[in-house]
């Protein structure tokens, strides 16, 4: 997900010049007890189909992917992880709250 920004340096006379990228430090994944996840239901721009959206995860994208995969497996449905959100197909808000609470996360419906 990290994209390098374009560099505007045209020429440098210093043979040892190295450009410093302003990279964002990678966020450490907080333990489940310190995370507050919000679960909402959305059906806008989805052809009338409902999607449960989980937001508020703080951590590495790999850990978010793992959590999304676990939740999709436990619910027995499809879904995806996009832009820091977990999308689960269908209205599984109650089940997701229960699953996340048993995993140690603080989860609530919106």
RODO-2510 file (C-alpha; in nm, 4 decimals, decimal comma):
residues 110
     n   res          X          Y          Z
     1     x     0,0000     0,0000     0,0000
     2     x     0,2960     0,2312     0,0288
     3     x     0,3360     0,4308    -0,2875
     4     x     0,6476     0,6318    -0,3520
     5     x     0,5844     0,9950    -0,4201
     6     x     0,7360     1,1541    -0,7301
     7     x     1,0685     1,3219    -0,6774
     8     x     1,1189     1,6756    -0,8000
     9     x     1,5017     1,6686    -0,7951
    10     x     1,6385     1,7289    -1,1417
    11     x     2,0138     1,7295    -1,0814
    12     x     2,2575     1,7152    -0,7918
    13     x     2,6308     1,7823    -0,7970
    14     x     2,6890     1,5825    -0,4802
    15     x     2,8044     1,2288    -0,5772
    16     x     2,6848     1,0898    -0,2416
    17     x     2,3389     1,2476    -0,2580
    18     x     2,0520     1,0283    -0,1431
    19     x     1,6997     1,1567    -0,1381
    20     x     1,5099     1,1046     0,1879
    21     x     1,1584     0,9775     0,1311
    22     x     0,9015     1,1067     0,3727
    23     x     0,7717     0,7604     0,4437
    24     x     0,5098     0,7089     0,7054
    25     x     0,6316     0,4899     0,9901
    26     x     0,4584     0,1540     0,9880
    27     x     0,1899     0,1384     1,2530
    28     x     0,2259    -0,1346     1,5125
    29     x    -0,0817    -0,3471     1,5642
    30     x    -0,2465    -0,2728     1,8955
    31     x    -0,3474    -0,5691     2,1112
    32     x    -0,7140    -0,6702     2,0756
    33     x    -0,8065    -0,5357     2,4194
    34     x    -0,7074    -0,1818     2,3196
    35     x    -0,8943    -0,1789     1,9876
    36     x    -1,2469    -0,0457     1,9513
    37     x    -1,4119    -0,1686     1,6332
    38     x    -1,7335    -0,0281     1,4896
    39     x    -1,9707    -0,2458     1,2902
    40     x    -2,2208    -0,0854     1,0558
    41     x    -2,4537    -0,1930     0,7771
    42     x    -2,4394    -0,0408     0,4298
    43     x    -2,6300    -0,0992     0,1088
    44     x    -2,5632     0,2205    -0,0849
    45     x    -2,4151     0,1707    -0,4315
    46     x    -2,4258    -0,2067    -0,3868
    47     x    -2,7312    -0,2884    -0,5992
    48     x    -2,9474    -0,3179    -0,2870
    49     x    -2,7313    -0,5879    -0,1282
    50     x    -2,6331    -0,5476     0,2350
    51     x    -2,2730    -0,5403     0,3565
    52     x    -2,1484    -0,5365     0,7155
    53     x    -1,8557    -0,2946     0,7480
    54     x    -1,5993    -0,3159     1,0281
    55     x    -1,3932    -0,0006     1,0863
    56     x    -1,1545     0,1289     1,3500
    57     x    -0,8759    -0,1314     1,3228
    58     x    -0,5320     0,0088     1,4086
    59     x    -0,2415    -0,1963     1,2822
    60     x    -0,0565    -0,3496     0,9935
    61     x    -0,2446    -0,4302     0,6730
    62     x    -0,1378    -0,7963     0,7022
    63     x    -0,3043    -0,8265     1,0423
    64     x    -0,6200    -0,6646     0,9054
    65     x    -0,6216    -0,9174     0,6184
    66     x    -0,5856    -1,2043     0,8683
    67     x    -0,8718    -1,0735     1,0817
    68     x    -1,0900    -1,0312     0,7730
    69     x    -1,0162    -1,3839     0,6571
    70     x    -1,0998    -1,5244     1,0009
    71     x    -1,4313    -1,3379     1,0186
    72     x    -1,5324    -1,4398     0,6661
    73     x    -1,4587    -1,8033     0,7506
    74     x    -1,6534    -1,7931     1,0789
    75     x    -1,9559    -1,6310     0,9101
    76     x    -1,9350    -1,8604     0,6083
    77     x    -1,9679    -1,5783     0,3565
    78     x    -1,7527    -1,3754     0,1211
    79     x    -1,6118    -1,0319     0,1663
    80     x    -1,3012    -0,8219     0,1244
    81     x    -1,0606    -0,5857     0,2951
    82     x    -1,0381    -0,2408     0,1368
    83     x    -0,9008     0,0927     0,2576
    84     x    -0,8677    -0,0145     0,6201
    85     x    -1,2178    -0,1625     0,6353
    86     x    -1,3411    -0,5203     0,6447
    87     x    -1,6458    -0,5824     0,4264
    88     x    -1,8570    -0,8903     0,5050
    89     x    -2,1397    -0,9780     0,2664
    90     x    -2,4778    -0,9786     0,4375
    91     x    -2,6191    -0,8551     0,7678
    92     x    -2,3994    -1,0293     1,0257
    93     x    -2,3660    -0,7430     1,2745
    94     x    -2,4833    -0,9394     1,5794
    95     x    -2,2662    -1,2397     1,4982
    96     x    -1,9633    -1,0169     1,4264
    97     x    -2,0003    -0,8363     1,7596
    98     x    -2,0136    -1,1710     1,9377
    99     x    -1,7120    -1,3113     1,7463
   100     x    -1,4987    -1,0007     1,7960
   101     x    -1,5818    -0,9859     2,1671
   102     x    -1,4756    -1,3490     2,2122
   103     x    -1,1513    -1,2682     2,0273
   104     x    -1,0826    -0,9906     2,2807
   105     x    -1,1786    -0,6850     2,0730
   106     x    -1,4161    -0,4166     2,1932
   107     x    -1,6839    -0,4154     1,9254
   108     x    -2,0142    -0,2330     1,8985
   109     x    -2,2890    -0,1839     1,6424
   110     x    -2,3573     0,1552     1,4935
***
